[in-house]
Amino acid sequence: MQMEGIVHEWPPFGKNVSANAFEIHIVRLHVQQSLLIGDDSRPHIDPEKWRPLIMSFCLFLASEAKSTARAWRNRTS
C-alpha cells in the first residue's frame, strides 16, 4: 500500500522538543490487488492479508523487549 499526500502543516510536537507533527491530507491511495476483497463496486482491504510495516516493527520490538527482560532477570537472579 502506498499513500500520496500533501503536507498542510508541521507544528511543533510538544514543548522543549525539537520534533514536529505533520498534518498530511491523503489525495491518492495505491493498493496491491491481492490485498483487496469485496466486489468491484466497493472493494476494501483484507485485514488478514495486510501487514503494515510499522505494526510488524512494533511486534518485533515488543518481543525483543520481553526476551531482553527475561535474560536480565535470569542474569540478576
PDB file of N, CA, C and O in Angstrom, chain B, residues numbered from 101:
ATOM      1  N   MET B 101       0.840  -1.149   0.000  1.00  0.00           N
ATOM      2  CA  MET B 101       0.000   0.000   0.000  1.00  0.00           C
ATOM      3  C   MET B 101       0.901   1.232   0.000  1.00  0.00           C
ATOM      4  O   MET B 101       1.909   1.278   0.706  1.00  0.00           O
ATOM      5  N   GLN B 102       0.531   2.214  -0.789  1.00  0.00           N
ATOM      6  CA  GLN B 102       1.284   3.468  -0.868  1.00  0.00           C
ATOM      7  C   GLN B 102       0.298   4.619  -0.860  1.00  0.00           C
ATOM      8  O   GLN B 102      -0.708   4.580  -1.568  1.00  0.00           O
ATOM      9  N   MET B 103       0.578   5.644  -0.066  1.00  0.00           N
ATOM     10  CA  MET B 103      -0.285   6.815   0.011  1.00  0.00           C
ATOM     11  C   MET B 103       0.448   8.032  -0.541  1.00  0.00           C
ATOM     12  O   MET B 103       1.633   8.231  -0.274  1.00  0.00           O
ATOM     13  N   GLU B 104      -0.266   8.834  -1.306  1.00  0.00           N
ATOM     14  CA  GLU B 104       0.249  10.117  -1.773  1.00  0.00           C
ATOM     15  C   GLU B 104      -0.505  11.195  -1.025  1.00  0.00           C
ATOM     16  O   GLU B 104      -1.726  11.119  -0.882  1.00  0.00           O
ATOM     17  N   GLY B 105       0.210  12.195  -0.549  1.00  0.00           N
ATOM     18  CA  GLY B 105      -0.454  13.233   0.217  1.00  0.00           C
ATOM     19  C   GLY B 105       0.204  14.583   0.063  1.00  0.00           C
ATOM     20  O   GLY B 105       1.279  14.716  -0.522  1.00  0.00           O
ATOM     21  N   ILE B 106      -0.474  15.588   0.607  1.00  0.00           N
ATOM     22  CA  ILE B 106       0.008  16.955   0.610  1.00  0.00           C
ATOM     23  C   ILE B 106       0.204  17.371   2.064  1.00  0.00           C
ATOM     24  O   ILE B 106      -0.713  17.254   2.877  1.00  0.00           O
ATOM     25  N   VAL B 107       1.394  17.852   2.385  1.00  0.00           N
ATOM     26  CA  VAL B 107       1.673  18.322   3.742  1.00  0.00           C
ATOM     27  C   VAL B 107       1.040  19.706   3.897  1.00  0.00           C
ATOM     28  O   VAL B 107       1.334  20.624   3.132  1.00  0.00           O
ATOM     29  N   HIS B 108       0.159  19.839   4.908  1.00  0.00           N
ATOM     30  CA  HIS B 108      -0.516  21.111   5.134  1.00  0.00           C
ATOM     31  C   HIS B 108       0.096  21.899   6.281  1.00  0.00           C
ATOM     32  O   HIS B 108       0.215  23.121   6.193  1.00  0.00           O
ATOM     33  N   GLU B 109       0.479  21.235   7.336  1.00  0.00           N
ATOM     34  CA  GLU B 109       1.074  21.914   8.480  1.00  0.00           C
ATOM     35  C   GLU B 109       2.131  21.030   9.113  1.00  0.00           C
ATOM     36  O   GLU B 109       2.107  19.810   8.952  1.00  0.00           O
ATOM     37  N   TRP B 110       3.061  21.647   9.834  1.00  0.00           N
ATOM     38  CA  TRP B 110       4.061  20.896  10.591  1.00  0.00           C
ATOM     39  C   TRP B 110       4.374  21.644  11.885  1.00  0.00           C
ATOM     40  O   TRP B 110       5.469  22.178  12.061  1.00  0.00           O
ATOM     41  N   PRO B 111       3.380  21.671  12.797  1.00  0.00           N
ATOM     42  CA  PRO B 111       3.580  22.383  14.066  1.00  0.00           C
ATOM     43  C   PRO B 111       4.529  21.618  14.990  1.00  0.00           C
ATOM     44  O   PRO B 111       4.724  20.413  14.828  1.00  0.00           O
ATOM     45  N   PRO B 112       5.123  22.328  15.968  1.00  0.00           N
ATOM     46  CA  PRO B 112       5.993  21.661  16.953  1.00  0.00           C
ATOM     47  C   PRO B 112       5.217  20.598  17.724  1.00  0.00           C
ATOM     48  O   PRO B 112       4.026  20.753  17.995  1.00  0.00           O
ATOM     49  N   PHE B 113       5.894  19.543  18.062  1.00  0.00           N
ATOM     50  CA  PHE B 113       5.301  18.418  18.783  1.00  0.00           C
ATOM     51  C   PHE B 113       5.725  18.513  20.241  1.00  0.00           C
ATOM     52  O   PHE B 113       6.775  17.997  20.623  1.00  0.00           O
ATOM     53  N   GLY B 114       4.914  19.168  21.048  1.00  0.00           N
ATOM     54  CA  GLY B 114       5.235  19.321  22.461  1.00  0.00           C
ATOM     55  C   GLY B 114       6.142  20.504  22.723  1.00  0.00           C
ATOM     56  O   GLY B 114       6.524  21.238  21.811  1.00  0.00           O
ATOM     57  N   LYS B 115       6.477  20.672  23.986  1.00  0.00           N
ATOM     58  CA  LYS B 115       7.342  21.786  24.409  1.00  0.00           C
ATOM     59  C   LYS B 115       8.745  21.257  24.700  1.00  0.00           C
ATOM     60  O   LYS B 115       8.927  20.115  25.122  1.00  0.00           O
ATOM     61  N   ASN B 116       9.716  22.113  24.462  1.00  0.00           N
ATOM     62  CA  ASN B 116      11.123  21.778  24.729  1.00  0.00           C
ATOM     63  C   ASN B 116      11.584  20.528  23.972  1.00  0.00           C
ATOM     64  O   ASN B 116      12.439  19.782  24.448  1.00  0.00           O
ATOM     65  N   VAL B 117      11.014  20.315  22.806  1.00  0.00           N
ATOM     66  CA  VAL B 117      11.373  19.155  21.988  1.00  0.00           C
ATOM     67  C   VAL B 117      11.605  19.648  20.564  1.00  0.00           C
ATOM     68  O   VAL B 117      10.832  20.453  20.046  1.00  0.00           O
ATOM     69  N   SER B 118      12.652  19.171  19.948  1.00  0.00           N
ATOM     70  CA  SER B 118      12.895  19.565  18.556  1.00  0.00           C
ATOM     71  C   SER B 118      12.309  18.511  17.624  1.00  0.00           C
ATOM     72  O   SER B 118      13.026  17.804  16.915  1.00  0.00           O
ATOM     73  N   ALA B 119      10.986  18.431  17.650  1.00  0.00           N
ATOM     74  CA  ALA B 119      10.261  17.484  16.788  1.00  0.00           C
ATOM     75  C   ALA B 119       8.993  18.162  16.290  1.00  0.00           C
ATOM     76  O   ALA B 119       8.497  19.103  16.910  1.00  0.00           O
ATOM     77  N   ASN B 120       8.478  17.686  15.179  1.00  0.00           N
ATOM     78  CA  ASN B 120       7.259  18.245  14.607  1.00  0.00           C
ATOM     79  C   ASN B 120       6.245  17.145  14.329  1.00  0.00           C
ATOM     80  O   ASN B 120       6.597  15.990  14.086  1.00  0.00           O
ATOM     81  N   ALA B 121       4.974  17.538  14.371  1.00  0.00           N
ATOM     82  CA  ALA B 121       3.885  16.666  13.922  1.00  0.00           C
ATOM     83  C   ALA B 121       3.507  17.148  12.521  1.00  0.00           C
ATOM     84  O   ALA B 121       3.510  18.351  12.258  1.00  0.00           O
ATOM     85  N   PHE B 122       3.188  16.234  11.639  1.00  0.00           N
ATOM     86  CA  PHE B 122       2.858  16.614  10.271  1.00  0.00           C
ATOM     87  C   PHE B 122       1.390  16.321   9.987  1.00  0.00           C
ATOM     88  O   PHE B 122       0.915  15.210  10.222  1.00  0.00           O
ATOM     89  N   GLU B 123       0.674  17.321   9.481  1.00  0.00           N
ATOM     90  CA  GLU B 123      -0.711  17.123   9.033  1.00  0.00           C
ATOM     91  C   GLU B 123      -0.662  16.918   7.527  1.00  0.00           C
ATOM     92  O   GLU B 123      -0.295  17.814   6.767  1.00  0.00           O
ATOM     93  N   ILE B 124      -1.041  15.712   7.116  1.00  0.00           N
ATOM     94  CA  ILE B 124      -0.963  15.344   5.706  1.00  0.00           C
ATOM     95  C   ILE B 124      -2.344  14.940   5.225  1.00  0.00           C
ATOM     96  O   ILE B 124      -3.008  14.113   5.849  1.00  0.00           O
ATOM     97  N   HIS B 125      -2.775  15.520   4.122  1.00  0.00           N
ATOM     98  CA  HIS B 125      -4.042  15.142   3.513  1.00  0.00           C
ATOM     99  C   HIS B 125      -3.752  14.147   2.396  1.00  0.00           C
ATOM    100  O   HIS B 125      -3.033  14.452   1.445  1.00  0.00           O
ATOM    101  N   ILE B 126      -4.319  12.961   2.528  1.00  0.00           N
ATOM    102  CA  ILE B 126      -4.103  11.906   1.533  1.00  0.00           C
ATOM    103  C   ILE B 126      -4.951  12.215   0.303  1.00  0.00           C
ATOM    104  O   ILE B 126      -6.158  12.431   0.412  1.00  0.00           O
ATOM    105  N   VAL B 127      -4.317  12.233  -0.865  1.00  0.00           N
ATOM    106  CA  VAL B 127      -5.032  12.534  -2.107  1.00  0.00           C
ATOM    107  C   VAL B 127      -5.175  11.305  -3.010  1.00  0.00           C
ATOM    108  O   VAL B 127      -6.051  11.269  -3.875  1.00  0.00           O
ATOM    109  N   ARG B 128      -4.318  10.303  -2.812  1.00  0.00           N
ATOM    110  CA  ARG B 128      -4.404   9.105  -3.644  1.00  0.00           C
ATOM    111  C   ARG B 128      -3.861   7.922  -2.859  1.00  0.00           C
ATOM    112  O   ARG B 128      -2.900   8.045  -2.100  1.00  0.00           O
ATOM    113  N   LEU B 129      -4.495   6.777  -3.058  1.00  0.00           N
ATOM    114  CA  LEU B 129      -4.095   5.556  -2.374  1.00  0.00           C
ATOM    115  C   LEU B 129      -3.875   4.466  -3.414  1.00  0.00           C
ATOM    116  O   LEU B 129      -4.736   4.223  -4.260  1.00  0.00           O
ATOM    117  N   HIS B 130      -2.726   3.814  -3.349  1.00  0.00           N
ATOM    118  CA  HIS B 130      -2.413   2.714  -4.260  1.00  0.00           C
ATOM    119  C   HIS B 130      -2.371   1.434  -3.430  1.00  0.00           C
ATOM    120  O   HIS B 130      -1.659   1.364  -2.429  1.00  0.00           O
ATOM    121  N   VAL B 131      -3.129   0.429  -3.844  1.00  0.00           N
ATOM    122  CA  VAL B 131      -3.203  -0.827  -3.091  1.00  0.00           C
ATOM    123  C   VAL B 131      -2.943  -1.994  -4.031  1.00  0.00           C
ATOM    124  O   VAL B 131      -3.486  -2.053  -5.134  1.00  0.00           O
ATOM    125  N   GLN B 132      -2.109  -2.914  -3.582  1.00  0.00           N
ATOM    126  CA  GLN B 132      -1.846  -4.122  -4.357  1.00  0.00           C
ATOM    127  C   GLN B 132      -3.147  -4.906  -4.479  1.00  0.00           C
ATOM    128  O   GLN B 132      -3.849  -5.102  -3.487  1.00  0.00           O
ATOM    129  N   GLN B 133      -3.466  -5.348  -5.665  1.00  0.00           N
ATOM    130  CA  GLN B 133      -4.730  -6.030  -5.958  1.00  0.00           C
ATOM    131  C   GLN B 133      -4.971  -7.227  -5.044  1.00  0.00           C
ATOM    132  O   GLN B 133      -6.112  -7.496  -4.668  1.00  0.00           O
ATOM    133  N   SER B 134      -3.920  -7.942  -4.686  1.00  0.00           N
ATOM    134  CA  SER B 134      -4.082  -9.147  -3.863  1.00  0.00           C
ATOM    135  C   SER B 134      -4.515  -8.828  -2.430  1.00  0.00           C
ATOM    136  O   SER B 134      -4.916  -9.736  -1.702  1.00  0.00           O
ATOM    137  N   LEU B 135      -4.444  -7.569  -2.010  1.00  0.00           N
ATOM    138  CA  LEU B 135      -4.877  -7.184  -0.665  1.00  0.00           C
ATOM    139  C   LEU B 135      -6.351  -6.815  -0.587  1.00  0.00           C
ATOM    140  O   LEU B 135      -6.889  -6.609   0.500  1.00  0.00           O
ATOM    141  N   LEU B 136      -7.007  -6.733  -1.756  1.00  0.00           N
ATOM    142  CA  LEU B 136      -8.400  -6.302  -1.787  1.00  0.00           C
ATOM    143  C   LEU B 136      -9.368  -7.474  -1.733  1.00  0.00           C
ATOM    144  O   LEU B 136      -9.112  -8.539  -2.295  1.00  0.00           O
ATOM    145  N   ILE B 137     -10.487  -7.256  -1.044  1.00  0.00           N
ATOM    146  CA  ILE B 137     -11.601  -8.212  -1.061  1.00  0.00           C
ATOM    147  C   ILE B 137     -12.873  -7.423  -1.303  1.00  0.00           C
ATOM    148  O   ILE B 137     -12.875  -6.195  -1.225  1.00  0.00           O
ATOM    149  N   GLY B 138     -13.929  -8.113  -1.592  1.00  0.00           N
ATOM    150  CA  GLY B 138     -15.201  -7.452  -1.883  1.00  0.00           C
ATOM    151  C   GLY B 138     -15.398  -7.334  -3.379  1.00  0.00           C
ATOM    152  O   GLY B 138     -14.514  -7.669  -4.167  1.00  0.00           O
ATOM    153  N   ASP B 139     -16.578  -6.849  -3.762  1.00  0.00           N
ATOM    154  CA  ASP B 139     -16.864  -6.731  -5.194  1.00  0.00           C
ATOM    155  C   ASP B 139     -16.219  -5.462  -5.761  1.00  0.00           C
ATOM    156  O   ASP B 139     -15.718  -4.619  -5.017  1.00  0.00           O
ATOM    157  N   ASP B 140     -16.241  -5.344  -7.093  1.00  0.00           N
ATOM    158  CA  ASP B 140     -15.585  -4.218  -7.763  1.00  0.00           C
ATOM    159  C   ASP B 140     -16.212  -2.874  -7.424  1.00  0.00           C
ATOM    160  O   ASP B 140     -15.545  -1.842  -7.498  1.00  0.00           O
ATOM    161  N   SER B 141     -17.495  -2.876  -7.050  1.00  0.00           N
ATOM    162  CA  SER B 141     -18.141  -1.601  -6.751  1.00  0.00           C
ATOM    163  C   SER B 141     -17.717  -1.042  -5.390  1.00  0.00           C
ATOM    164  O   SER B 141     -17.768   0.167  -5.167  1.00  0.00           O
ATOM    165  N   ARG B 142     -17.299  -1.933  -4.481  1.00  0.00           N
ATOM    166  CA  ARG B 142     -16.905  -1.471  -3.148  1.00  0.00           C
ATOM    167  C   ARG B 142     -15.814  -2.359  -2.531  1.00  0.00           C
ATOM    168  O   ARG B 142     -16.061  -3.027  -1.526  1.00  0.00           O
ATOM    169  N   PRO B 143     -14.624  -2.371  -3.117  1.00  0.00           N
ATOM    170  CA  PRO B 143     -13.553  -3.202  -2.563  1.00  0.00           C
ATOM    171  C   PRO B 143     -13.015  -2.598  -1.268  1.00  0.00           C
ATOM    172  O   PRO B 143     -13.123  -1.392  -1.043  1.00  0.00           O
ATOM    173  N   HIS B 144     -12.441  -3.434  -0.431  1.00  0.00           N
ATOM    174  CA  HIS B 144     -11.806  -2.944   0.787  1.00  0.00           C
ATOM    175  C   HIS B 144     -10.595  -3.818   1.110  1.00  0.00           C
ATOM    176  O   HIS B 144     -10.419  -4.891   0.533  1.00  0.00           O
ATOM    177  N   ILE B 145      -9.768  -3.346   2.034  1.00  0.00           N
ATOM    178  CA  ILE B 145      -8.533  -4.035   2.406  1.00  0.00           C
ATOM    179  C   ILE B 145      -8.869  -5.250   3.260  1.00  0.00           C
ATOM    180  O   ILE B 145      -9.647  -5.155   4.208  1.00  0.00           O
ATOM    181  N   ASP B 146      -8.284  -6.377   2.922  1.00  0.00           N
ATOM    182  CA  ASP B 146      -8.443  -7.593   3.721  1.00  0.00           C
ATOM    183  C   ASP B 146      -7.479  -7.510   4.906  1.00  0.00           C
ATOM    184  O   ASP B 146      -6.265  -7.573   4.712  1.00  0.00           O
ATOM    185  N   PRO B 147      -7.998  -7.369   6.131  1.00  0.00           N
ATOM    186  CA  PRO B 147      -7.113  -7.218   7.291  1.00  0.00           C
ATOM    187  C   PRO B 147      -6.267  -8.460   7.580  1.00  0.00           C
ATOM    188  O   PRO B 147      -5.244  -8.366   8.259  1.00  0.00           O
ATOM    189  N   GLU B 148      -6.681  -9.609   7.074  1.00  0.00           N
ATOM    190  CA  GLU B 148      -5.896 -10.835   7.276  1.00  0.00           C
ATOM    191  C   GLU B 148      -4.648 -10.862   6.396  1.00  0.00           C
ATOM    192  O   GLU B 148      -3.673 -11.540   6.719  1.00  0.00           O
ATOM    193  N   LYS B 149      -4.677 -10.131   5.291  1.00  0.00           N
ATOM    194  CA  LYS B 149      -3.548 -10.148   4.353  1.00  0.00           C
ATOM    195  C   LYS B 149      -2.620  -8.948   4.513  1.00  0.00           C
ATOM    196  O   LYS B 149      -1.434  -9.038   4.196  1.00  0.00           O
ATOM    197  N   TRP B 150      -3.146  -7.831   4.999  1.00  0.00           N
ATOM    198  CA  TRP B 150      -2.349  -6.616   5.083  1.00  0.00           C
ATOM    199  C   TRP B 150      -1.508  -6.628   6.345  1.00  0.00           C
ATOM    200  O   TRP B 150      -2.038  -6.790   7.444  1.00  0.00           O
ATOM    201  N   ARG B 151      -0.230  -6.463   6.199  1.00  0.00           N
ATOM    202  CA  ARG B 151       0.700  -6.425   7.327  1.00  0.00           C
ATOM    203  C   ARG B 151       1.496  -5.124   7.257  1.00  0.00           C
ATOM    204  O   ARG B 151       2.573  -5.090   6.661  1.00  0.00           O
ATOM    205  N   PRO B 152       0.976  -4.046   7.865  1.00  0.00           N
ATOM    206  CA  PRO B 152       1.708  -2.777   7.806  1.00  0.00           C
ATOM    207  C   PRO B 152       3.078  -2.913   8.466  1.00  0.00           C
ATOM    208  O   PRO B 152       3.209  -3.530   9.523  1.00  0.00           O
ATOM    209  N   LEU B 153       4.074  -2.343   7.847  1.00  0.00           N
ATOM    210  CA  LEU B 153       5.438  -2.450   8.344  1.00  0.00           C
ATOM    211  C   LEU B 153       5.563  -1.905   9.760  1.00  0.00           C
ATOM    212  O   LEU B 153       6.274  -2.491  10.577  1.00  0.00           O
ATOM    213  N   ILE B 154       4.897  -0.810  10.068  1.00  0.00           N
ATOM    214  CA  ILE B 154       5.030  -0.227  11.406  1.00  0.00           C
ATOM    215  C   ILE B 154       4.508  -1.184  12.472  1.00  0.00           C
ATOM    216  O   ILE B 154       5.075  -1.252  13.563  1.00  0.00           O
ATOM    217  N   MET B 155       3.445  -1.921  12.181  1.00  0.00           N
ATOM    218  CA  MET B 155       2.913  -2.873  13.156  1.00  0.00           C
ATOM    219  C   MET B 155       3.854  -4.053  13.320  1.00  0.00           C
ATOM    220  O   MET B 155       4.035  -4.544  14.434  1.00  0.00           O
ATOM    221  N   SER B 156       4.453  -4.515  12.241  1.00  0.00           N
ATOM    222  CA  SER B 156       5.426  -5.604  12.324  1.00  0.00           C
ATOM    223  C   SER B 156       6.625  -5.169  13.151  1.00  0.00           C
ATOM    224  O   SER B 156       7.157  -5.946  13.944  1.00  0.00           O
ATOM    225  N   PHE B 157       7.047  -3.927  12.965  1.00  0.00           N
ATOM    226  CA  PHE B 157       8.169  -3.393  13.723  1.00  0.00           C
ATOM    227  C   PHE B 157       7.819  -3.310  15.212  1.00  0.00           C
ATOM    228  O   PHE B 157       8.643  -3.647  16.062  1.00  0.00           O
ATOM    229  N   CYS B 158       6.597  -2.863  15.530  1.00  0.00           N
ATOM    230  CA  CYS B 158       6.162  -2.783  16.933  1.00  0.00           C
ATOM    231  C   CYS B 158       6.144  -4.171  17.572  1.00  0.00           C
ATOM    232  O   CYS B 158       6.586  -4.334  18.709  1.00  0.00           O
ATOM    233  N   LEU B 159       5.642  -5.159  16.856  1.00  0.00           N
ATOM    234  CA  LEU B 159       5.621  -6.523  17.389  1.00  0.00           C
ATOM    235  C   LEU B 159       7.040  -7.038  17.609  1.00  0.00           C
ATOM    236  O   LEU B 159       7.322  -7.691  18.615  1.00  0.00           O
ATOM    237  N   PHE B 160       7.931  -6.742  16.666  1.00  0.00           N
ATOM    238  CA  PHE B 160       9.325  -7.147  16.797  1.00  0.00           C
ATOM    239  C   PHE B 160       9.947  -6.520  18.042  1.00  0.00           C
ATOM    240  O   PHE B 160      10.599  -7.209  18.826  1.00  0.00           O
ATOM    241  N   LEU B 161       9.746  -5.214  18.226  1.00  0.00           N
ATOM    242  CA  LEU B 161      10.316  -4.530  19.384  1.00  0.00           C
ATOM    243  C   LEU B 161       9.749  -5.087  20.687  1.00  0.00           C
ATOM    244  O   LEU B 161      10.483  -5.254  21.661  1.00  0.00           O
ATOM    245  N   ALA B 162       8.453  -5.372  20.709  1.00  0.00           N
ATOM    246  CA  ALA B 162       7.833  -5.915  21.923  1.00  0.00           C
ATOM    247  C   ALA B 162       8.424  -7.277  22.262  1.00  0.00           C
ATOM    248  O   ALA B 162       8.717  -7.544  23.427  1.00  0.00           O
ATOM    249  N   SER B 163       8.605  -8.141  21.274  1.00  0.00           N
ATOM    250  CA  SER B 163       9.160  -9.470  21.545  1.00  0.00           C
ATOM    251  C   SER B 163      10.621  -9.362  21.982  1.00  0.00           C
ATOM    252  O   SER B 163      11.066 -10.113  22.851  1.00  0.00           O
ATOM    253  N   GLU B 164      11.367  -8.431  21.383  1.00  0.00           N
ATOM    254  CA  GLU B 164      12.760  -8.218  21.785  1.00  0.00           C
ATOM    255  C   GLU B 164      12.836  -7.702  23.211  1.00  0.00           C
ATOM    256  O   GLU B 164      13.702  -8.122  23.979  1.00  0.00           O
ATOM    257  N   ALA B 165      11.944  -6.802  23.571  1.00  0.00           N
ATOM    258  CA  ALA B 165      11.940  -6.241  24.930  1.00  0.00           C
ATOM    259  C   ALA B 165      11.637  -7.327  25.957  1.00  0.00           C
ATOM    260  O   ALA B 165      12.249  -7.365  27.025  1.00  0.00           O
ATOM    261  N   LYS B 166      10.696  -8.205  25.635  1.00  0.00           N
ATOM    262  CA  LYS B 166      10.360  -9.299  26.561  1.00  0.00           C
ATOM    263  C   LYS B 166      11.540 -10.242  26.739  1.00  0.00           C
ATOM    264  O   LYS B 166      11.860 -10.626  27.865  1.00  0.00           O
ATOM    265  N   SER B 167      12.184 -10.618  25.653  1.00  0.00           N
ATOM    266  CA  SER B 167      13.308 -11.561  25.771  1.00  0.00           C
ATOM    267  C   SER B 167      14.491 -10.901  26.489  1.00  0.00           C
ATOM    268  O   SER B 167      15.214 -11.573  27.224  1.00  0.00           O
ATOM    269  N   THR B 168      14.695  -9.605  26.286  1.00  0.00           N
ATOM    270  CA  THR B 168      15.760  -8.899  26.986  1.00  0.00           C
ATOM    271  C   THR B 168      15.467  -8.839  28.477  1.00  0.00           C
ATOM    272  O   THR B 168      16.358  -9.039  29.302  1.00  0.00           O
ATOM    273  N   ALA B 169      14.210  -8.561  28.818  1.00  0.00           N
ATOM    274  CA  ALA B 169      13.815  -8.508  30.233  1.00  0.00           C
ATOM    275  C   ALA B 169      14.002  -9.872  30.892  1.00  0.00           C
ATOM    276  O   ALA B 169      14.483  -9.948  32.022  1.00  0.00           O
ATOM    277  N   ARG B 170      13.627 -10.951  30.200  1.00  0.00           N
ATOM    278  CA  ARG B 170      13.814 -12.316  30.745  1.00  0.00           C
ATOM    279  C   ARG B 170      15.292 -12.606  30.962  1.00  0.00           C
ATOM    280  O   ARG B 170      15.683 -13.132  32.004  1.00  0.00           O
ATOM    281  N   ALA B 171      16.101 -12.264  29.986  1.00  0.00           N
ATOM    282  CA  ALA B 171      17.542 -12.516  30.097  1.00  0.00           C
ATOM    283  C   ALA B 171      18.133 -11.717  31.256  1.00  0.00           C
ATOM    284  O   ALA B 171      18.985 -12.222  31.987  1.00  0.00           O
ATOM    285  N   TRP B 172      17.691 -10.488  31.427  1.00  0.00           N
ATOM    286  CA  TRP B 172      18.197  -9.658  32.520  1.00  0.00           C
ATOM    287  C   TRP B 172      17.790 -10.230  33.872  1.00  0.00           C
ATOM    288  O   TRP B 172      18.596 -10.270  34.802  1.00  0.00           O
ATOM    289  N   ARG B 173      16.521 -10.680  33.983  1.00  0.00           N
ATOM    290  CA  ARG B 173      16.044 -11.286  35.242  1.00  0.00           C
ATOM    291  C   ARG B 173      16.855 -12.524  35.560  1.00  0.00           C
ATOM    292  O   ARG B 173      17.277 -12.711  36.701  1.00  0.00           O
ATOM    293  N   ASN B 174      17.082 -13.376  34.563  1.00  0.00           N
ATOM    294  CA  ASN B 174      17.839 -14.620  34.775  1.00  0.00           C
ATOM    295  C   ASN B 174      19.284 -14.327  35.176  1.00  0.00           C
ATOM    296  O   ASN B 174      19.876 -15.046  35.980  1.00  0.00           O
ATOM    297  N   ARG B 175      19.825 -13.285  34.617  1.00  0.00           N
ATOM    298  CA  ARG B 175      21.215 -12.919  34.883  1.00  0.00           C
ATOM    299  C   ARG B 175      21.388 -12.346  36.298  1.00  0.00           C
ATOM    300  O   ARG B 175      22.407 -12.573  36.950  1.00  0.00           O
ATOM    301  N   THR B 176      20.385 -11.608  36.755  1.00  0.00           N
ATOM    302  CA  THR B 176      20.498 -10.954  38.063  1.00  0.00           C
ATOM    303  C   THR B 176      19.961 -11.818  39.193  1.00  0.00           C
ATOM    304  O   THR B 176      20.099 -11.453  40.360  1.00  0.00           O
ATOM    305  N   SER B 177      19.362 -12.934  38.880  1.00  0.00           N
ATOM    306  CA  SER B 177      18.802 -13.803  39.924  1.00  0.00           C
ATOM    307  C   SER B 177      19.873 -14.673  40.561  1.00  0.00           C
ATOM    308  O   SER B 177      19.575 -15.463  41.457  1.00  0.00           O
TER     309      SER B 177
END
